[in-house]
């Protein structure tokens, strides 16, 4: 099969960019799928830890940019509003 492809590329040099871009697109899409499959929200082990997202720390950054505020910070900010 590779010999057929190499003969085609030698006889039609205009196909070289096509092969480069198609090959690059395949590599990038494969890398993106691997990135999606290894995220923290994906559970591959159903028996050991079926819901790993329930075991996150309160101060851990989550999707969406949520930020946990400490109660002391909230009370001082509210107290400073009236000063």
C-alpha positions, 0 to 999 in steps of 0.5 A, spaced: 500 500 500 505 504 501 508 503 495 502 505 491 502 511 495 509 513 493 508 512 486 502 516 486 506 522 489 511 521 485 507 521 479 502 527 481 506 532 486 500 536 487 498 531 492 503 532 497 500 538 500 493 534 500 497 528 504 500 533 509 494 537 511 490 530 511 495 527 516 496 533 520 488 533 521 488 526 523 494 527 528 490 533 531 484 530 532 487 524 535 490 528 540 484 532 541 480 525 543 486 523 547 485 530 551 478 529 552 478 522 554 483 524 560 480 529 563 478 530 570 470 529 569 471 522 565 471 516 569 474 509 566 473 505 572 466 504 574 467 499 580 473 503 584 470 510 583 464 511 579 463 518 581 470 522 582 467 529 581 464 528 588 470 527 591 473 534 589 476 539 595 472 545 596 478 549 594 479 546 588 478 550 581 472 547 577 469 548 570 466 555 569 471 559 573 467 558 580 471 560 586 469 558 593 469 564 598 471 563 605 465 566 610 470 571 613 472 574 607 464 575 605 463 578 612 469 583 612 466 585 605 459 586 607 462 590 613 466 594 609 460 596 604 457 600 610 463 604 612 
